[in-house]
Structures are given as structure tokens and as C-alpha cells.
Amino acid sequence: MLLAIVFTVKRLGFTPQLTLQSADSSTTRIANIVKLIRTSKFAIHDLSRIMSTKEDEPARMNMPFELGIDFGCKQYKGGECRYKKILVLEAERYRYQAALSDLSGSDIKSHGNEPIKVVKAVRDWFVTEELKTGAGPKAIWYDFNDFNADLADKLIEQGHATEDFESVPVPEVMAYMDQWFAARA
């Protein structure tokens, strides 16, 4: 899901910024998150992974926490931050209300844990909020699939085992995306 979001953002001409792009142990993750929130005009928060998956496992609250910081930044920081645009994604429509009812009345987009639906949600949001027009979701989806096929070939060529594809660092995959887009420009 994350790579589908990142690819869509890049395909639409924007530069995604993620805390996963840094692994510097001398800086706390929350400091990186706050910096990105403070300096980004657009924010995408996916709440679909907040549910616990095992009995007695605590719910994951990182994304709602980060969303709260983003809302606070927009409301209280002022300046350019007051024009910040936020997209909230969830797997199921209205599921978030059980844990985060304060968002009731907000326009949350559901994706059913399907990458093609997240591509459409992110694409449609950027077109509505900023671009006014852009490549269709099907075109972006086909490009994403072409990229993934090329990425698999590239990773094998670079000495990655097929079973390790899921653990390739996100910055490395993003660099491959940049190369892929540059080759098609």
C-alpha cells in the first residue's frame, strides 16, 4: 500500500517525504515527523493499520498521533501551515469512528486494502485539491505495475533474493522509481 501511494504521488509530479527515508539513530523519529509535517503542504495519513492483529496486542497509535500533530500544525502554526491539505485513508468506510470519533464529518477515503483503490483515492485527492486534472487512475495503476515488474528485474540484477523484495529499504525503492520515471521522460 505504501509503495502504491508513493508511486502515485511521484507519478503526479510531487516529491513524497517519509520518515522511512532516514535511519539516523541520532535523531528521534518524532523529530523527523514533526519536521516533515511542518514543511509539507500536503499530508497523507493511512489509518488502516491501527487495529491490533493478535489477542492482547495493543492497537497501533502512531498514525492517529501523527494525524493529530498534522491537524494541530494546520490549526495553530499559522503562516503557510494554515493552507495545508490532509488526506486521511482507511481500509473500511467509517471503521475509524470506533477509535477516532472526533473525525466524524471529515471526508475519509476508504481503500479496502486494495492498492488499485489507494491509487485512485490519492490521485483523485490531488486532482481535487491541487492539480484540477491529471493522469487517470487506471493509467497510474498500469504504470505502477510496469514499475513493479521492472523493479523485480532490477532487484534480481542487483543481487537481491526474491523473498527479500518486501524488505528492500523504501529509499532504495524510491531511487528506483526516480530512475524509472527518468527513463520515460
N, C-alpha and C positions, 0 to 999 in steps of 0.2 A: 504494500500500500504506500509506504513512504517513497519508494522509487517512482511509482506512478505519479505521485504528487510532485516530486522534484522534477521529473521529466516534463510534466505538463507546464510547470512554472517556467522552465528553461525554454520549452517549445514556444511559449507565448512571448518570449523576449525579456523575461525578468531574470534576476540573479538570486536564486534561493540562498538563504543563510540558515545554517543549522548548527546547534551546539555540537553535533557529532563531527563537525569539521575541525574541532580542536581536541587534542588529548593531552594538553599541557597540565600536568599534575600540580603546577604551582598556582593555577587559577581555579577557583571553585566553579562548579557547573552553574550555580545560581548567578554568579557574577557574569558569566558568559551569556546566560539567558537574559538577564536584565539589560546588558549592553545591546544585544540583538533587538530586544523589544523597544528600547529607547531610540534606536537608529533606523528602524524599519517602518516604512509606510504601510505595508501590508503584513498581515499575520494570519496563519492558518493553524488551527488547533483541532486535532482529531481526538475526540473523547471516546472512541470506540474500544480502547484498550484499558479502560479504568476498572472493569469488572475483574474480580478475583477468579481464578480458574480452578482452584482447589479448595476443599473444605478447610476452614480456619485460616485461609490465606487472606491477608489484608488487601483491600482494594488499592489500586494504583492511583495515587492522587497527584502525580506530577503534572499531568496535562491540565486538570482543572486549576491547580495552583498557578501554573504559567498563564493560563487564560485570565485568571483574576489579576495577575500583575499587568497583563496587557490592557484589560479594561480600566484598571486604576491609572495606568500611564495615559490612556486616552482622556480620562475624565479629569485628572488632576495635574498632569505635567504641563499642559498648555502648549503654546507655540505650535510647531508643526505636528506635534503628537495629537492634537485635537482633531486632525484630519485623517488619522489612522483608520484603516479599514480592516475588519476582522471577519474571517470566515471560520465558523465552527462546524465541524463534521462529526457525525455519529453513525454507528452501524445501523441502528434501527430508529425510525422516526419516534420521537417522544420518549425514548428509553432514558435519556439523560435526566428527565424530570424527576425520576425517583431519587437521584443522588444530588442534583443541582437544580432544584425547582426555581431558583432565582432567575434562571434563563428563560422561564416560560414567557412566551410572547416574542422571543427572539427568532430570527429566521435561521434555524439549524438545518443543514443539509444532511440527508442520510445516504449512505453508500452501500449498505448491505454487505460490507466486507468484500465487495467486488471491485477490483482495480478499474474496470471499464467505467463503473459508476462514479468512482472518485475522480477519474479524468474528466468526466462530464461536469461534475459538481464544481471542480476547481476552474475549469475552462469557462463555464457559464458565469461564475462569480467574477472572474477577471474581466470578462466581456461586459458584464453589467456595471461593474464598479469603475472601470478604467478604460478599457480598450474600445468599447462600443461595437467592435467587430473583430473577428479572428478566425483562425482555422477551426473547422468543425471538430466536435469530439471524436467522431469516427476517424478522421484523418490523423488526429493526435494519437489515438489508440493504435492505429496501424503503424505509425512511426515508432511508437513505444515498443511494439512487438518486433519490428525490424531491428531496433536498437538492441533489444534483449538477445536476439539471435546473433547479432554481430558481437555483442559483449561476451557471450558464451565462447565464441571462437577466439576472441582476443584473450580471455582469461586462460583458456587451454594453451594458447600460444605462449603466454607469459609463465606457464608452469603451475597454474592452479589446478587442483583436483576438482572434478565436477561436484563432489559432495561438500566442497568448501565454498561454493559460489555464494551461498547465503551469508557467509561471514566476511566477505571482502569489505574492507572499510568503505563507508559511504563517500569520503572524499576521493577515494580512488575511482569509484563508480562515477562520481560526478566529473572527474577528469576525463574518463572515457566518454561521457556524454558530450563534453566540450569538443573532444576530437571528432566524435560522430557528427555533431552539428556543423563543425568547421568543414568537414569533408563534403558536406552537402550544400554549402553556401555558394 
